[in-house]
Amino acid sequence: MKKTMRTLWQVLLVIPVVLFIYLPVAWLVISSISTRSELLSTPIHWIPQQPTFQNYINILVPGQDASEVAKTFRITLWNSLLVASSVTVIALTLGSLASYALVRLRFPFRQTMLIGILGTRMIPEISLVIPLYLFATRFGLFNSPLILIITYLSFALPFAIWLMAAFFNTIPVELEDAARIDGCNRIETLFRIILPISAPGLVSTGLFVFLTAWDEFFFALILTSTVSAKTVPVAIAEFTGRYVVDVGGMMTGGVLAAIPPVILSLIFQRYIVSGLTAGAVKG
């Protein structure tokens, strides 16, 4: 009886949490297939009476009646994919090398440098807007995906270094010593021994970095103003016009923007779970 009551209480506690997490997502999907009249109807139609995929058609196969934002949404998807993928690859490459050096090599001020890298994440992002804007205009990088890659690396790279350093700390030094005895140098040891063992950590770090770059809105809004450089978060915000708000288009853009991260999470799910726990305990 006590076990049954405990299980019942657990279920009752979990249900509100599940609803809190999934109801906004469900409403996002429902709104994307609802007509404008149904979205503005009173009372609200929680289940669309006349579901339509016109919002998806306007974005994926835009016609003459589609808005300008919908017509260019596919370009912003590509821009976000390019920027997020580039940031992830560069952050993992440089972050792995830097974190391995900070963990395994012995040199003066090593710990101070590691703390200094973490300290860069404590700077408010808004305080960097003017320097980054001046840098972008001075070197002709304004309205370019390159400035977004550079900007996102400035806060994604320290994050990657700290995460990878935690994973490298869990790997026994004896494995590296054995590789050195077999004739491997530091770089060969890193790529042949350490990185394959740290695959869960690499995947977890890469996914977090990708999501950070994919969802970033503030710098993308300030540093881009043309379709050739805008990213998905900025494009979604532009469905809000001066006199009208395209709620259906905004919700559809949100659904399409959520698909790549969801696919990545499903593909690398087992690596993510093991990666999140691998760096928790040393030894």
Stockholm file with secondary structure:
# STOCKHOLM 1.0

chainA/1-283         MKKTMRTLWQVLLVIPVVLFIYLPVAWLVISSISTRSELLSTPIHWIPQQPTFQNYINILVPGQDASEVAKTFRITLWNSLLVASSVTVIALTLGSLASYALVRLRFPFRQTMLIGILGTRMIPEISLVIPLYLFATRFGLFNSPLILIITYLSFALPFAIWLMAAFFNTIPVELEDAARIDGCNRIETLFRIILPISAPGLVSTGLFVFLTAWDEFFFALILTSTVSAKTVPVAIAEFTGRYVVDVGGMMTGGVLAAIPPVILSLIFQRYIVSGLTAGAVKG
#=GR chainA/1-283 SS CHHHHHHHHHHHHHHHHHHHHHHHHHHHHHHHTSCHHHHTCSSCCSSCSSCCCHHHHHHHSCCTTSCHHHHTHHHHHHHHHHHHHHHHHHHHHHHHHHHHHHHHCCCTTHHHHHHHHHHGGGSCGGGGHHHHHHHHHHTTCTTSHHHHHHHHHHHHHHHHHHHHHHHHHTSCHHHHHHHHHTTCCHHHHIIIIIHHHTHHHHHHHHHHHHHHHHHCCHHHHHHCCSTTTCCHHHHHHTTBCSSCBCHHHHHHHHHHHHHHHHHHHHHTHHHHHHHHHHTTSCC
#=GC SS_cons         CHHHHHHHHHHHHHHHHHHHHHHHHHHHHHHHTSCHHHHTCSSCCSSCSSCCCHHHHHHHSCCTTSCHHHHTHHHHHHHHHHHHHHHHHHHHHHHHHHHHHHHHCCCTTHHHHHHHHHHGGGSCGGGGHHHHHHHHHHTTCTTSHHHHHHHHHHHHHHHHHHHHHHHHHTSCHHHHHHHHHTTCCHHHHIIIIIHHHTHHHHHHHHHHHHHHHHHCCHHHHHHCCSTTTCCHHHHHHTTBCSSCBCHHHHHHHHHHHHHHHHHHHHHTHHHHHHHHHHTTSCC
//
